[in-house]
Amino acid sequence: MIACVAVVGHQNNPLYLQSFTGADDALKLHHIVHCSLDVIDERVNNPKRSVITLNESYLGLLYPTESYKVYGYLSNTKVKFLVVTTDLDVKDTDIRSFFRRFHAAYVDAVSNPFHVPGKKIISRIFAVRVSGIVKAFAPGTYG
Amino acid sequence: MAAGPRPRKSFLRHEKPRRATRRSERRMAPLVPKSGDAIFASIDRVVGPMNTAEASTKSEALINAELFTLTYGAMVRQLLTDLEEVDVVNKQLDQMGYNIGVRLIDEFLAKSNVSRCVDFKETADVIAKVGLKMFLGVTASVSNWDPEGSSFSLVLDDNPLVDFVELPDTFQGLHYCNILSGVIRGALEMVSMKTEITWIRDMLHGDDAYELRVKLLKQIPEEYPYKDDE
């Protein structure tokens, strides 16, 4: 089950943070997201990426903690999408398609002429779409 | 400049490598660089799904519908920054639309070959089915005629100007598509009909469709600037 999703801008400024579990561990989830940013920076600066990469870099599993896994995805404008999930085994293809849909929703939200780039995403439609994508991702793990 | 990763329908359809196309299938002037092909090849929204015969006769370049939407959005945004008051911006959009309309009507009449409208009802149908389709790529429906037949409602279910737009709370009074009302007003004035156009429903304010109320104020008979001296 997805615990939270986050979008972080290219200066590591938070653009969108939404948790889908009970509210009491929201702070812990934010902390985990914050730590994952360091892991992303490490991967980005790592010369292991000497092979020419695609525009959209799916970073994969970033940071497994005791009960959470964090997956990352970097767009070519250095906008980072993060997903914190409690599922023990998540298929790579599922996460990839999740990120693709997430990215599409983000692009639509940013195309709003009233959105100021660099500021938080206040679009309600974006929030609804993201909740929809999250629900569609884990249909069988409720209850 | 590398194309950004925007997996939209209009892009994906044209990402196949370019094959030699027949002239009737080509939609752009042949000078567009190859990398731009995928982006500029799809103009479905702006001009509507045209058949290939029309495509070959259009000599002007067609643009991507998203570019049009984003340009309009940027323009409204800039107007808001410059003028700051929502009412002033609404008036300005209407005035801009009016200026567009008085010029657009000639192009419309030249391209569409419609005959002179017999009455206002026919005018309404022509605007909704032919005019809007030609320029915006969407058709509207005409409804709510009042008993004298002098005003009607134009209902648009789909509007390419407002893709991706969400009005923030500070601009709730803004009629984002006010340019459309100006265009219709300007165009009709050039064919001797003075009208008044107001927005009844607006999807950006939460309604389910866009509804414009067009009211005919009076028909202005054509005036000649000289007197016949017989």
Boltz contact constraints between the chains, C-beta under 6 A:
constraints:
  - contact:
      token1: [A, 55]
      token2: [B, 5]
      max_distance: 6.0
  - contact:
      token1: [A, 56]
      token2: [B, 5]
      max_distance: 6.0
  - contact:
      token1: [A, 107]
      token2: [B, 6]
      max_distance: 6.0
  - contact:
      token1: [A, 108]
      token2: [B, 164]
      max_distance: 6.0
  - contact:
      token1: [A, 111]
      token2: [B, 164]
      max_distance: 6.0
  - contact:
      token1: [A, 112]
      token2: [B, 164]
      max_distance: 6.0
  - contact:
      token1: [A, 112]
      token2: [B, 165]
      max_distance: 6.0
  - contact:
      token1: [A, 112]
      token2: [B, 166]
      max_distance: 6.0
  - contact:
      token1: [A, 113]
      token2: [B, 73]
      max_distance: 6.0
  - contact:
      token1: [A, 113]
      token2: [B, 74]
      max_distance: 6.0
  - contact:
      token1: [A, 113]
      token2: [B, 77]
      max_distance: 6.0
  - contact:
      token1: [A, 114]
      token2: [B, 168]
      max_distance: 6.0
  - contact:
      token1: [A, 123]
      token2: [B, 166]
      max_distance: 6.0
  - contact:
      token1: [A, 125]
      token2: [B, 166]
      max_distance: 6.0
